[in-house]
C-alpha cells in the first residue's frame, strides 16, 4: 500500500474526480491534515464542499418510482445478467435528469392517489354498514326536529328485554319505534315533545340507550347508501385507470434504474469534494493506492496537469487500509477471513493457509456426489449467467468449490443422495445396484473419528508453524523456540512414548522442564515464573480438547448420511407400486432438499468455526481496516470501461 498526495489545477478538479471514480484505484482520505502543514504555503486554503443535497433528493424520488413500477416493469429471467453501462453513457443519461425526475414525481403522485383509494373505500363501506340498520325509516337524516317534536336515533343493547323497555317508555311523552335489530343492538327512532326532553333522555339513559349521530347525512339512509355505493364504484374505476397509467409507465423502469445508477455516481463524486483541500487555483487530494493498482492510477493521471507523490505508509501514523491479494482459486475464501476480521496492516493474511483445510473439511462434512453436483450446477450457472460481483461472487465461487469437495468425498464413500440408488433399484427394479464404496463411514465410524482427529492435529500444528514464522519475522526468537519449539518437542516425545520408543519419556521430560522454566519468563519473581511455567503444562489438555473438536467432521458426515438414508427408507415404504413410486418421489425431493440445505449450511458453519476458534487462535491477529476504493458502485448495471463499450 502506498500513500498518495496529489496537487492539481482547480479547473481540472471535477474531471479528475470523475476519472478517479471510474478508475477505482484510490481510497480517498480527508486532506484536512494538510492545513496543519506548511502553513505559509497553504495560506488561504480551505476544505472543499460538494453539492449533493439536490442529487440525493432526486435519487430518493427515482428510487421510490422504481419501487412503484416494479410490478409493472418488463419481466427478466432471474439468471439474466445486469445490463452494462459506461462512464460516457452515465454522463449522457444525466442530461435527461430533469425529465426523469419529473416523470418519477408523476409516478409517485399516481401511486399516492391510487394508494388513497383503498382506505377511502374502507371508510365508505363502514358508513354503509352504519346506515343499513336505518333504511326502513325512510326519513331524511337531516330531519332532526319539527316545531314541537324532536327525533333521536339510537340503540338499546341486544341483550335488553325490548318489549319491557318499550312498555316502560310509554309512561313518558314520547314514541319509541323499533327500526331493526341484529346481534349487536336494537335500532330505534325516538320521537318526543320538546318540553319533555329532559325526562325522556333521563329515562333512556337508565335503559342503556346509546345515541347515534347521523348529522353528516342529508338524504334518507337508502339514498345515502346509494351515493356511497356509487362513490365506491367510481373509486374502483379510478383505481383501474391509475393502475393502467402505472402499467403504461412500466417500460420506463429500466430508464429510471439507469438514471439511479448515474445519479449515484454523481453523488459519489460530489461527496469526494468534501475530502479535498482547495485554494483559489489549486486543489489537494490525499489517499491510499495498492501497489498493484499504481499502473492504473498513472494511466488515469496521464492527461491531467497534476503533481503527485507516492510514499511508504507508516502503520502507526497513517492508519493504512488492508487489501487481500490472492490467486483466483483462493479468493473465494477471503469472505471467511473478512467475516472474522481483516489482518493488521503488517500482519499475515490467513486465507491461503486455511483455504485447503476449509475445502477438505467442507467436503468431508457434506460428502455426497449428488449434492456436490447440484451445488456445482447451481453456483456455476449463477456465476456464468448473473455474473455477481464482490461478496456475492466470492460466496458462489466458494459454494462451487465446496461442491467439488463434496463430490470427491462422495465418490470415495459411494454416496449419491445417500444410498438412494441401491434402495430404489432394490425396491422397484428387484436388484440392488449402486456406486462402489472405498470407505463407508457408517460401517467404520471409529476409523473416521481417527481420521478427523489426525486432520485436526495437522491443522493445529500448521497454525503453530505460522506462529513460529511470525515470531522469527518479528525477531522474537525466544517466543519462537520457547513458546512453539518446546511444545513441538513435547508432542514428539508423546508420540515416541505412545509408539514405545525408549527415548520418548526423556524427550517428554526435557520438553516439560523447558516449558516450566520458560513459560513464566515475563513474570517478576522466581516463584511466579516457576508457578506460571508449571501451569502452562495444563495447556496440553486444551490442545487435546481442540483436537477432539475436529470430531465434528465425523459427526456431520455421519448425520448427513444417516438422514439421507432415513428419507430414502421412508420413500420406499409404499412398496413397488405406482403409489409407492409417487410417495418415493415426493419424500425424495422434500427430504433431500431439506438435508442438502441444512447439511450445506452446517458444513459451512462448522468449517468456519474450526478456522475461527481452533486455527486462528494459534497465530492470527485481526483488526485491519478494509481498503474502500473511491469507485462508482452500481445497483442495476455492470460498469464497463470505455474500451469495452
C-alpha positions as CSV (number, residue, x, y, z in Angstrom):
1,X,0.0,0.0,0.0
2,X,1.3,3.5,-0.9
3,X,0.3,6.8,0.4
4,X,-0.8,9.3,-2.3
5,X,-0.5,13.1,-2.1
6,X,-1.7,14.9,-5.2
7,X,-1.9,18.5,-6.2
8,X,-3.8,19.7,-9.3
9,X,-5.2,22.6,-11.1
10,X,-8.7,23.8,-9.9
11,X,-10.1,23.9,-13.4
12,X,-9.4,20.1,-13.8
13,X,-10.8,19.1,-10.4
14,X,-14.2,17.9,-11.5
15,X,-12.9,15.9,-14.4
16,X,-10.1,14.4,-12.3
17,X,-12.6,13.3,-9.7
18,X,-14.8,11.7,-12.3
19,X,-11.8,9.8,-13.8
20,X,-10.7,8.5,-10.4
21,X,-14.2,7.4,-9.6
22,X,-14.4,5.2,-12.6
23,X,-10.8,4.1,-12.2
24,X,-11.3,2.7,-8.7
25,X,-7.6,2.7,-7.8
26,X,-7.5,5.1,-4.9
27,X,-9.0,5.3,-1.4
28,X,-9.6,9.0,-0.8
29,X,-8.7,10.2,2.6
30,X,-9.7,13.6,4.1
31,X,-7.0,16.1,3.3
32,X,-7.7,18.4,6.2
33,X,-4.4,17.4,7.9
34,X,-2.6,19.3,5.2
35,X,-3.9,22.5,6.7
36,X,-1.5,21.9,9.6
37,X,1.5,21.5,7.3
38,X,3.4,24.3,5.6
39,X,1.1,27.0,7.0
40,X,2.6,29.7,4.8
41,X,2.3,27.6,1.6
42,X,-1.3,26.6,2.5
43,X,-2.4,30.1,3.5
44,X,-5.9,30.7,2.2
45,X,-6.6,27.1,1.7
46,X,-9.9,25.6,2.9
47,X,-11.9,22.3,2.7
48,X,-14.0,22.0,-0.5
49,X,-17.7,21.5,-0.3
50,X,-19.7,19.4,-2.7
51,X,-23.3,19.9,-3.7
52,X,-25.0,16.5,-3.3
53,X,-28.2,17.7,-1.5
54,X,-30.3,18.2,-4.6
55,X,-28.9,15.0,-6.1
56,X,-30.0,13.0,-3.1
57,X,-33.5,14.4,-3.2
58,X,-33.8,13.4,-6.9
59,X,-32.3,10.0,-6.1
60,X,-34.9,9.4,-3.4
61,X,-37.7,10.2,-5.8
62,X,-36.3,7.9,-8.5
63,X,-35.9,5.1,-6.1
64,X,-39.5,5.5,-4.9
65,X,-40.6,5.4,-8.6
66,X,-38.7,2.2,-9.2
67,X,-40.4,0.6,-6.3
68,X,-43.8,1.6,-7.6
69,X,-43.1,0.5,-11.1
70,X,-41.5,-2.9,-10.2
71,X,-44.8,-4.9,-10.5
72,X,-45.3,-3.4,-14.0
73,X,-41.7,-3.5,-15.3
74,X,-40.7,-5.9,-18.0
75,X,-40.0,-9.3,-16.5
76,X,-36.5,-10.6,-16.6
77,X,-35.1,-14.0,-16.1
78,X,-33.5,-14.5,-12.6
79,X,-30.3,-15.6,-14.3
80,X,-30.2,-12.6,-16.8
81,X,-27.0,-10.6,-16.4
82,X,-27.2,-7.0,-15.5
83,X,-27.1,-4.5,-18.4
84,X,-23.8,-2.8,-19.0
85,X,-23.1,0.9,-18.7
86,X,-20.0,3.1,-19.2
87,X,-18.9,6.4,-17.9
88,X,-19.9,8.2,-21.1
89,X,-23.3,6.6,-21.1
90,X,-23.8,7.8,-17.5
91,X,-22.9,11.3,-18.5
92,X,-25.4,11.2,-21.4
93,X,-28.1,9.8,-19.1
94,X,-27.6,12.7,-16.6
95,X,-28.5,15.2,-19.4
96,X,-32.1,13.9,-19.1
97,X,-32.1,14.2,-15.3
98,X,-34.9,16.9,-15.1
99,X,-37.2,15.0,-17.3
100,X,-36.6,11.7,-15.5
101,X,-37.2,13.3,-12.1
102,X,-40.4,14.9,-13.4
103,X,-41.6,11.5,-14.6
104,X,-40.7,10.0,-11.3
105,X,-42.7,12.7,-9.5
106,X,-45.7,11.9,-11.7
107,X,-45.4,8.2,-10.9
108,X,-45.3,8.9,-7.2
109,X,-48.3,11.2,-7.5
110,X,-50.3,8.5,-9.2
111,X,-49.1,6.0,-6.7
112,X,-50.2,8.2,-3.8
113,X,-53.6,8.8,-5.4
114,X,-54.0,5.1,-6.1
115,X,-53.0,4.1,-2.5
116,X,-55.5,6.5,-1.0
117,X,-58.4,4.7,-2.7
118,X,-58.4,1.6,-0.6
119,X,-58.6,3.4,2.8
120,X,-61.4,5.7,1.4
121,X,-63.3,2.6,0.2
122,X,-62.9,1.0,3.6
123,X,-64.3,4.2,5.2
124,X,-67.3,4.3,2.9
125,X,-68.0,0.6,3.4
126,X,-68.0,1.3,7.2
127,X,-70.5,4.1,6.6
128,X,-72.8,1.8,4.6
129,X,-72.7,-0.7,7.5
130,X,-73.7,2.1,9.9
131,X,-76.5,3.3,7.7
132,X,-78.0,-0.1,6.8
133,X,-80.0,-0.6,10.1
134,X,-81.9,2.7,9.4
135,X,-83.0,2.1,5.8
136,X,-86.6,1.2,6.9
137,X,-87.2,4.7,8.4
138,X,-87.5,6.3,5.0
139,X,-86.8,9.7,6.7
140,X,-84.2,12.2,5.6
141,X,-81.4,12.1,8.1
142,X,-81.2,15.9,8.0
143,X,-84.7,15.9,9.7
144,X,-83.9,16.0,13.4
145,X,-86.8,18.1,14.7
146,X,-90.1,19.8,13.8
147,X,-91.8,22.8,15.5
148,X,-92.9,20.7,18.5
149,X,-91.1,17.3,18.2
150,X,-87.5,16.1,18.2
151,X,-86.2,12.9,16.5
152,X,-83.5,10.9,18.1
153,X,-81.6,7.9,16.6
154,X,-80.1,5.4,18.9
155,X,-79.7,1.8,20.1
156,X,-80.6,-0.5,23.0
157,X,-78.3,-3.4,23.8
158,X,-79.1,-6.6,22.0
159,X,-79.5,-8.4,25.4
160,X,-82.1,-5.9,26.5
161,X,-85.8,-7.0,27.0
162,X,-87.2,-4.9,24.2
163,X,-90.9,-5.3,24.9
164,X,-90.4,-4.4,28.6
165,X,-88.2,-1.4,27.6
166,X,-90.8,-0.1,25.1
167,X,-93.6,-0.6,27.8
168,X,-91.6,1.5,30.3
169,X,-91.1,4.3,27.8
170,X,-94.9,4.5,27.2
171,X,-95.1,6.3,30.6
172,X,-93.3,9.3,29.0
173,X,-94.4,11.8,26.4
174,X,-92.6,10.0,23.6
175,X,-92.8,7.3,20.9
176,X,-90.1,4.7,20.5
177,X,-90.2,2.9,17.1
178,X,-88.2,-0.2,16.5
179,X,-86.5,0.1,13.1
180,X,-84.4,-3.1,13.1
181,X,-82.4,-5.5,15.2
182,X,-79.3,-7.6,14.8
183,X,-76.9,-9.5,17.0
184,X,-75.3,-6.2,18.1
185,X,-78.2,-4.0,19.1
186,X,-81.8,-2.9,18.7
187,X,-82.0,0.2,16.5
188,X,-84.8,2.6,17.5
189,X,-86.2,6.0,16.5
190,X,-87.4,8.1,19.4
191,X,-89.8,11.0,18.9
192,X,-90.6,13.2,21.9
193,X,-92.1,16.5,22.7
194,X,-89.5,19.3,23.2
195,X,-91.0,20.1,26.6
196,X,-90.4,16.6,27.8
197,X,-86.8,16.3,26.6
198,X,-85.1,16.2,30.0
199,X,-87.2,13.4,31.5
200,X,-87.2,11.4,28.3
201,X,-83.4,11.5,27.9
202,X,-83.0,10.6,31.6
203,X,-85.3,7.6,31.2
204,X,-83.4,6.5,28.1
205,X,-80.1,6.7,29.9
206,X,-81.4,4.4,32.6
207,X,-82.3,1.8,30.0
208,X,-78.7,1.9,28.5
209,X,-79.8,3.8,25.4
210,X,-76.9,4.9,23.1
211,X,-77.4,7.9,20.8
212,X,-76.3,7.5,17.2
213,X,-75.1,10.6,15.4
214,X,-76.1,10.8,11.7
215,X,-76.0,14.6,11.2
216,X,-73.4,14.3,8.4
217,X,-76.0,12.9,6.1
218,X,-78.8,14.8,4.4
219,X,-80.9,12.2,2.5
220,X,-82.7,9.1,3.5
221,X,-80.5,6.1,4.6
222,X,-81.2,4.4,1.3
223,X,-80.3,7.5,-0.7
224,X,-77.1,7.9,1.2
225,X,-76.1,4.2,0.8
226,X,-76.8,4.6,-2.9
227,X,-74.5,7.6,-3.1
228,X,-71.7,5.8,-1.2
229,X,-72.0,2.7,-3.4
230,X,-71.6,5.0,-6.5
231,X,-68.6,6.6,-4.9
232,X,-67.1,3.1,-4.3
233,X,-67.7,2.2,-8.0
234,X,-66.1,5.5,-9.1
235,X,-63.1,4.7,-6.8
236,X,-62.8,1.2,-8.4
237,X,-62.8,2.7,-11.9
238,X,-60.3,5.4,-10.8
239,X,-58.1,2.6,-9.3
240,X,-58.2,0.7,-12.5
241,X,-57.4,3.9,-14.5
242,X,-54.5,4.7,-12.3
243,X,-53.2,1.1,-12.4
244,X,-53.3,1.3,-16.2
245,X,-51.4,4.6,-16.1
246,X,-48.7,2.9,-14.0
247,X,-48.6,-0.1,-16.2
248,X,-48.1,2.2,-19.2
249,X,-45.1,3.7,-17.4
250,X,-43.7,0.2,-16.5
251,X,-41.5,0.2,-19.6
252,X,-39.8,3.3,-18.1
253,X,-38.4,1.3,-15.2
254,X,-35.1,0.4,-17.0
255,X,-34.5,4.0,-17.8
256,X,-35.2,5.0,-14.2
257,X,-32.8,2.4,-13.0
258,X,-30.2,3.8,-15.4
259,X,-30.7,7.3,-14.0
260,X,-30.5,6.0,-10.4
261,X,-27.0,4.5,-11.1
262,X,-25.9,7.6,-13.0
263,X,-27.0,9.9,-10.2
264,X,-25.4,7.6,-7.6
265,X,-22.1,8.1,-9.4
266,X,-22.6,11.8,-9.4
267,X,-23.3,11.8,-5.7
268,X,-20.1,9.9,-5.1
269,X,-18.1,12.5,-7.0
270,X,-19.8,15.4,-5.2
271,X,-19.2,13.8,-1.8
272,X,-15.5,13.5,-2.7
273,X,-15.3,17.3,-2.8
274,X,-15.6,17.4,0.9
275,X,-12.3,15.4,1.3
276,X,-10.3,17.8,-0.8
277,X,-8.4,20.9,0.2
278,X,-8.7,23.8,-2.2
279,X,-7.1,27.2,-2.8
280,X,-8.1,29.8,-5.4
281,X,-6.3,28.0,-8.2
282,X,-5.3,24.5,-6.9
283,X,-6.7,21.5,-5.0
284,X,-5.0,18.8,-3.0
285,X,-6.0,15.2,-2.6
286,X,-4.8,12.6,-0.2
287,X,-5.3,8.8,-0.1
288,X,-4.0,5.3,-0.4
289,X,-3.1,3.3,-3.5
290,X,-2.4,-0.5,-3.6
291,X,0.9,-1.3,-5.2
292,X,-0.9,-3.5,-7.7
293,X,-3.0,-0.5,-8.9
294,X,-0.3,2.1,-9.3
295,X,-0.1,1.5,-13.0
296,X,-3.8,2.0,-13.3
297,X,-3.6,5.3,-11.4
298,X,-0.6,6.5,-13.6
299,X,-2.6,5.8,-16.8
300,X,-5.6,7.7,-15.4
301,X,-3.5,10.8,-14.5
302,X,-1.7,10.9,-17.8
303,X,-4.0,13.6,-19.3
304,X,-4.0,15.9,-16.2
305,X,-1.7,18.7,-15.1
306,X,-1.0,17.2,-11.6
307,X,1.9,16.6,-9.4
308,X,1.7,13.6,-7.1
309,X,3.9,11.6,-4.7
310,X,3.7,8.0,-3.6
311,X,5.2,7.4,-0.2
312,X,5.6,4.4,2.1
313,X,2.9,4.2,4.7
314,X,3.6,4.4,8.5
315,X,1.1,2.0,10.1
316,X,1.4,3.8,13.4
317,X,0.5,7.2,11.9
318,X,-1.4,6.8,8.6
319,X,-3.9,4.0,9.6
320,X,-3.5,2.3,6.2
321,X,-6.2,0.0,4.8
322,X,-5.8,-3.6,4.1
323,X,-6.4,-5.2,0.7
324,X,-6.2,-9.0,0.4
325,X,-4.3,-10.3,-2.6
326,X,-4.7,-14.0,-3.5
327,X,-5.0,-16.2,-6.5
328,X,-8.3,-16.8,-8.2
329,X,-8.5,-20.2,-6.6
330,X,-8.1,-18.8,-3.1
331,X,-10.1,-15.6,-3.5
332,X,-13.5,-17.1,-2.6
333,X,-12.1,-18.0,0.9
334,X,-11.4,-14.3,1.6
335,X,-15.0,-13.9,2.6
336,X,-14.3,-16.3,5.6
337,X,-11.4,-14.0,6.6
338,X,-13.5,-10.8,6.1
339,X,-16.3,-12.1,8.2
340,X,-13.9,-12.8,11.1
341,X,-11.8,-9.6,10.7
342,X,-9.1,-8.5,8.3
343,X,-5.4,-8.9,9.4
344,X,-3.5,-6.0,10.7
345,X,-1.6,-4.0,8.1
346,X,1.7,-5.7,8.9
347,X,0.1,-9.0,9.8
348,X,-0.3,-12.2,7.8
349,X,-3.2,-13.0,5.5
350,X,-4.5,-16.4,6.8
351,X,-6.6,-17.1,3.7
352,X,-4.0,-19.2,1.7
353,X,-3.1,-21.0,4.9
354,X,-6.6,-22.3,5.8
355,X,-8.2,-22.5,2.3
356,X,-7.2,-26.2,1.6
357,X,-8.4,-27.2,5.1
358,X,-11.7,-25.4,4.7
359,X,-12.2,-27.0,1.3
360,X,-11.4,-30.5,2.7
361,X,-13.4,-30.1,5.9
362,X,-16.5,-28.9,4.0
363,X,-16.2,-31.8,1.6
364,X,-15.9,-34.3,4.5
365,X,-19.0,-32.9,6.4
366,X,-21.1,-32.7,3.2
367,X,-19.7,-35.6,1.2
368,X,-22.2,-36.7,-1.4
369,X,-21.8,-36.9,-5.2
370,X,-25.3,-35.7,-6.0
371,X,-25.3,-32.9,-3.5
372,X,-21.9,-31.8,-4.9
373,X,-23.1,-31.9,-8.5
374,X,-26.2,-29.8,-7.6
375,X,-24.0,-27.3,-5.8
376,X,-21.7,-27.0,-8.7
377,X,-24.5,-26.7,-11.2
378,X,-26.5,-24.1,-9.3
379,X,-23.5,-21.9,-8.3
380,X,-21.8,-22.4,-11.7
381,X,-25.0,-21.3,-13.5
382,X,-25.2,-18.2,-11.4
383,X,-21.6,-17.3,-11.9
384,X,-21.8,-17.7,-15.7
385,X,-25.2,-16.1,-16.2
386,X,-25.7,-13.5,-13.5
387,X,-22.0,-12.6,-13.1
388,X,-22.2,-11.4,-9.5
389,X,-19.5,-9.2,-8.1
390,X,-17.8,-8.6,-4.8
391,X,-19.0,-10.6,-1.8
392,X,-21.7,-12.5,-3.9
393,X,-19.1,-13.6,-6.4
394,X,-16.9,-15.0,-3.6
395,X,-19.8,-16.7,-2.0
396,X,-21.0,-18.6,-5.1
397,X,-17.4,-19.4,-6.0
398,X,-16.9,-20.9,-2.5
399,X,-20.2,-22.9,-3.0
400,X,-18.8,-24.2,-6.3
401,X,-15.5,-25.3,-4.8
402,X,-17.4,-26.8,-1.9
403,X,-19.5,-28.8,-4.4
404,X,-16.3,-30.1,-5.9
405,X,-15.1,-31.3,-2.5
406,X,-18.4,-32.9,-1.7
407,X,-18.4,-34.7,-5.0
408,X,-14.9,-36.1,-4.4
409,X,-15.6,-37.3,-0.9
410,X,-18.9,-38.7,-2.0
411,X,-17.1,-40.6,-4.7
412,X,-14.9,-42.1,-2.1
413,X,-17.8,-43.1,0.1
414,X,-20.1,-44.2,-2.7
415,X,-22.8,-41.7,-1.6
416,X,-25.3,-40.5,-4.2
417,X,-28.3,-39.0,-2.4
418,X,-27.1,-41.3,0.4
419,X,-28.0,-44.9,-0.6
420,X,-30.8,-43.8,-2.9
421,X,-29.7,-45.8,-5.9
422,X,-29.4,-49.1,-4.1
423,X,-32.7,-48.5,-2.2
424,X,-34.6,-47.5,-5.3
425,X,-33.2,-50.3,-7.5
426,X,-33.7,-52.9,-4.9
427,X,-37.4,-51.9,-4.3
428,X,-38.6,-51.0,-7.8
429,X,-36.2,-53.0,-10.1
430,X,-35.7,-56.1,-8.0
431,X,-32.0,-55.9,-7.9
432,X,-29.9,-53.5,-5.7
433,X,-27.1,-51.7,-7.5
434,X,-25.1,-48.7,-6.5
435,X,-21.7,-47.0,-6.5
436,X,-18.7,-48.7,-5.2
437,X,-17.7,-47.5,-1.7
438,X,-14.0,-47.2,-0.9
439,X,-14.7,-46.1,2.6
440,X,-18.1,-46.4,4.4
441,X,-18.2,-44.1,7.4
442,X,-21.4,-45.8,8.7
443,X,-19.6,-49.1,8.9
444,X,-16.3,-47.7,10.2
445,X,-17.1,-44.7,12.5
446,X,-14.1,-45.2,14.7
447,X,-11.7,-45.0,11.7
448,X,-13.5,-41.8,10.6
449,X,-13.0,-40.4,14.1
450,X,-9.3,-41.2,14.0
451,X,-9.0,-39.5,10.6
452,X,-10.8,-36.5,11.9
453,X,-8.5,-36.2,14.9
454,X,-5.4,-36.6,12.8
455,X,-6.6,-33.9,10.4
456,X,-7.2,-31.7,13.4
457,X,-3.7,-32.2,14.7
458,X,-2.2,-31.4,11.3
459,X,-4.4,-28.3,11.2
460,X,-3.4,-27.1,14.7
461,X,0.3,-27.8,14.1
462,X,0.1,-25.8,10.9
463,X,-1.3,-22.9,12.9
464,X,1.6,-23.2,15.4
465,X,4.1,-23.3,12.4
466,X,2.7,-20.0,11.2
467,X,3.1,-18.5,14.7
468,X,6.7,-19.8,14.7
469,X,7.2,-18.0,11.4
470,X,5.7,-14.7,12.7
471,X,7.9,-14.8,15.8
472,X,11.0,-15.3,13.6
473,X,9.9,-12.4,11.3
474,X,9.5,-10.1,14.3
475,X,12.8,-11.4,15.7
476,X,11.1,-12.8,18.7
477,X,13.4,-15.8,18.8
478,X,12.6,-16.6,22.4
479,X,8.9,-16.8,21.7
480,X,9.6,-18.9,18.6
481,X,11.7,-21.5,20.4
482,X,10.3,-21.5,23.9
483,X,6.6,-21.0,23.1
484,X,6.4,-23.0,20.0
485,X,9.5,-25.2,19.7
486,X,9.3,-26.7,23.2
487,X,5.6,-27.6,22.5
488,X,6.6,-29.4,19.3
489,X,9.3,-31.2,21.2
490,X,6.7,-32.3,23.8
491,X,4.4,-33.6,21.1
492,X,7.2,-35.5,19.5
493,X,8.0,-37.0,22.9
494,X,4.4,-38.0,23.5
495,X,4.3,-39.6,20.0
496,X,7.5,-41.5,20.7
497,X,6.2,-42.7,24.1
498,X,3.0,-43.9,22.5
499,X,5.0,-45.9,20.0
500,X,7.1,-47.4,22.7
501,X,10.3,-45.7,21.6
502,X,12.7,-45.8,24.6
503,X,13.8,-42.2,24.2
504,X,10.2,-40.9,24.2
505,X,10.0,-40.4,28.0
506,X,13.3,-38.4,28.1
507,X,12.2,-36.2,25.3
508,X,8.9,-35.5,27.1
509,X,10.8,-34.7,30.3
510,X,13.2,-32.3,28.6
511,X,10.3,-30.5,26.9
512,X,8.3,-30.3,30.1
513,X,11.2,-29.0,32.1
514,X,11.9,-26.5,29.4
515,X,8.3,-25.3,29.4
516,X,8.3,-24.9,33.2
517,X,11.5,-22.9,33.1
518,X,10.5,-20.6,30.2
519,X,6.7,-20.1,30.1
520,X,6.7,-17.7,33.1
521,X,9.7,-15.7,31.9
522,X,7.7,-12.4,31.8
523,X,6.8,-12.6,35.5
524,X,8.5,-10.5,38.1
525,X,10.0,-13.0,40.6
526,X,11.3,-16.6,40.5
527,X,8.3,-18.1,42.3
528,X,5.8,-16.5,39.8
529,X,8.0,-17.7,36.9
530,X,8.0,-21.3,38.1
531,X,4.3,-21.3,39.1
532,X,3.3,-19.9,35.6
533,X,5.6,-22.5,34.0
534,X,4.0,-25.4,35.9
535,X,0.5,-24.1,35.0
536,X,1.5,-23.9,31.3
537,X,1.7,-27.7,31.2
538,X,-2.1,-27.7,31.7
539,X,-2.4,-26.3,28.2
540,X,-1.8,-29.9,26.9
541,X,-5.4,-30.6,27.9
542,X,-6.5,-27.6,25.9
543,X,-4.7,-28.9,22.9
544,X,-6.4,-32.3,23.3
545,X,-9.7,-30.5,23.6
546,X,-9.0,-28.7,20.4
547,X,-8.1,-31.9,18.6
548,X,-11.4,-33.6,19.8
549,X,-13.3,-30.6,18.4
550,X,-12.5,-32.0,15.0
551,X,-14.7,-34.9,15.8
552,X,-17.4,-32.7,14.3
553,X,-16.1,-33.8,10.9
554,X,-17.2,-37.3,11.6
555,X,-20.4,-36.3,13.3
556,X,-21.7,-34.2,10.5
557,X,-20.6,-36.7,7.9
558,X,-22.5,-39.4,9.7
559,X,-25.6,-37.3,10.3
560,X,-25.9,-36.2,6.7
561,X,-25.5,-39.8,5.5
562,X,-28.0,-41.2,8.1
563,X,-30.6,-38.5,7.4
564,X,-30.3,-39.2,3.6
565,X,-30.7,-43.0,4.3
566,X,-33.7,-42.4,6.5
567,X,-35.5,-40.3,3.9
568,X,-34.7,-43.0,1.3
569,X,-36.1,-45.7,3.6
570,X,-39.3,-43.7,4.2
571,X,-39.7,-43.1,0.5
572,X,-39.9,-46.9,-0.3
573,X,-42.4,-47.7,2.4
574,X,-45.2,-47.7,-0.3
575,X,-43.5,-50.7,-2.0
576,X,-43.0,-51.4,-5.7
577,X,-46.3,-49.8,-6.9
578,X,-47.5,-46.6,-8.6
579,X,-48.5,-45.1,-5.3
580,X,-45.2,-46.2,-3.9
581,X,-43.3,-44.6,-6.7
582,X,-45.2,-41.3,-6.2
583,X,-44.5,-41.5,-2.5
584,X,-40.8,-42.1,-3.1
585,X,-40.6,-39.1,-5.5
586,X,-42.3,-36.8,-3.0
587,X,-40.3,-37.9,0.0
588,X,-37.1,-38.0,-2.0
589,X,-37.5,-34.4,-3.3
590,X,-38.6,-32.9,0.0
591,X,-36.2,-34.9,2.2
592,X,-33.1,-34.4,0.2
593,X,-33.8,-30.7,-0.3
594,X,-34.0,-30.3,3.5
595,X,-30.9,-32.4,4.0
596,X,-28.9,-30.6,1.4
597,X,-29.8,-27.2,2.7
598,X,-29.3,-28.0,6.4
599,X,-26.2,-30.1,5.7
600,X,-24.6,-27.5,3.5
601,X,-25.3,-24.7,5.9
602,X,-23.9,-26.8,8.8
603,X,-20.8,-27.8,6.8
604,X,-20.1,-24.1,6.1
605,X,-20.7,-23.0,9.7
606,X,-18.6,-25.8,11.3
607,X,-15.8,-25.5,8.7
608,X,-15.7,-21.7,9.5
609,X,-15.8,-22.4,13.2
610,X,-12.8,-24.7,13.1
611,X,-10.8,-21.9,11.4
612,X,-12.1,-19.1,13.7
613,X,-11.7,-20.9,17.1
614,X,-9.1,-23.6,16.7
615,X,-6.9,-22.4,13.9
616,X,-6.9,-18.6,14.1
617,X,-6.4,-18.8,17.9
618,X,-2.9,-20.2,17.3
619,X,-1.4,-17.3,15.4
620,X,-3.8,-14.8,13.9
621,X,-4.4,-11.2,15.0
622,X,-7.3,-9.4,13.3
623,X,-8.1,-5.7,13.4
624,X,-7.3,-4.4,10.0
625,X,-9.3,-1.8,8.1
626,X,-10.6,-2.8,4.7
627,X,-9.5,-0.9,1.6
628,X,-12.5,1.0,0.3
629,X,-11.8,2.4,-3.1
630,X,-13.2,5.7,-4.4
631,X,-15.2,3.9,-7.1
632,X,-18.6,4.2,-8.7
633,X,-20.9,1.5,-7.3
634,X,-24.0,0.5,-9.4
635,X,-27.0,-1.4,-8.3
636,X,-28.8,-2.2,-11.6
637,X,-25.9,-2.2,-14.1
638,X,-22.4,-3.6,-14.6
639,X,-19.9,-0.8,-15.0
640,X,-17.6,-1.3,-18.0
641,X,-14.7,0.8,-19.3
642,X,-15.0,2.9,-22.4
643,X,-12.7,0.5,-24.2
644,X,-15.1,-2.4,-23.6
645,X,-18.1,-0.3,-24.7
